[in-house]
Amino acid sequence: MYNGRYILEGHIPVPCEDLMEWGDWFQKADRHVAETTIKPDVSVSTVFLGLDHNHDGNGEPVLFETMVFGGENDQDMDRYSTWEEAVAGHKKMVKKISK
């Protein structure tokens, strides 16, 4: 069974079998997809997680996450499988929070 660790090559998630390689990459990599400040105390951040969060094992790996920090929607979150989905999801969350 695969261990669920991934690294990014450009914007493409690639499985990484070697724990040391993954840990070294994870420690040094810029995993941010997007970050938007809505108000001084409210922001939206989208990152590459590096671990598959599709815990039931059905379908595509879930590797990206958008989360709201602060405000009435604090900790609202969505997750995605691809960089492109993450970018679109970030924009959608920013629009939702900015209303």
C-alpha positions in Angstrom: 0.0 0.0 0.0 1.3 3.4 -0.9 2.4 5.7 1.9 0.5 8.8 0.7 3.5 11.2 0.6 3.9 13.6 -2.3 6.2 16.3 -3.4 5.6 19.0 -6.1 7.5 19.1 -9.4 6.4 22.5 -10.6 2.7 22.3 -10.0 2.4 18.6 -10.4 2.1 16.3 -7.3 4.5 13.3 -7.6 4.4 10.3 -5.2 7.5 10.1 -3.0 8.4 6.7 -1.5 11.5 7.8 0.3 10.7 9.3 3.8 14.0 11.2 4.0 13.6 12.7 0.6 10.1 13.7 1.3 11.0 15.2 4.7 13.9 17.2 3.2 11.7 18.5 0.4 8.8 19.3 2.8 11.1 21.3 5.1 12.6 23.5 2.3 9.7 23.8 -0.2 7.4 26.8 -0.7 4.1 25.0 -0.5 1.9 28.1 -0.9 -0.5 28.1 -3.8 -2.1 31.5 -2.9 -2.6 33.8 0.1 -5.1 36.7 0.3 -5.7 39.1 3.1 -9.3 40.1 3.2 -9.1 42.4 6.3 -6.3 42.9 8.7 -7.6 40.0 10.8 -9.0 37.8 8.1 -7.0 35.9 5.5 -7.4 32.9 3.1 -4.5 30.6 2.5 -4.1 27.7 0.1 -1.3 25.3 0.4 0.0 21.9 -0.8 -0.3 19.5 2.1 2.3 16.9 1.0 0.1 14.0 2.4 -2.9 12.5 0.8 -6.0 13.5 2.8 -8.3 11.2 0.9 -8.6 8.8 3.8 -11.1 6.4 2.3 -8.7 5.6 -0.6 -11.4 6.0 -3.3 -10.7 8.4 -6.1 -7.9 11.0 -6.6 -5.5 11.9 -3.8 -6.5 15.1 -1.9 -3.4 17.1 -1.6 -4.3 20.8 -1.4 -6.2 22.8 1.2 -7.8 26.3 1.4 -8.5 27.6 4.9 -9.9 30.8 6.3 -8.1 32.4 9.3 -10.1 34.9 11.4 -13.5 36.4 11.2 -16.9 34.7 11.3 -15.8 32.0 8.8 -12.6 31.1 10.8 -11.4 27.6 9.9 -13.8 27.2 6.9 -11.9 24.8 4.6 -12.0 23.1 1.2 -9.6 20.5 -0.2 -8.6 19.6 -3.7 -6.6 17.1 -5.8 -4.8 19.4 -8.3 -3.0 22.7 -8.3 -5.5 24.1 -10.8 -8.5 23.1 -8.5 -6.7 24.7 -5.6 -6.2 28.0 -7.4 -9.9 28.0 -8.5 -11.0 27.0 -5.0 -8.9 29.8 -3.4 -10.6 32.4 -5.6 -14.0 31.0 -4.8 -13.3 31.1 -1.0 -12.0 34.7 -1.3 -15.1 35.7 -3.1 -17.3 34.0 -0.5 -15.5 35.6 2.4 -15.3 39.0 0.8 -19.1 39.4 0.7 
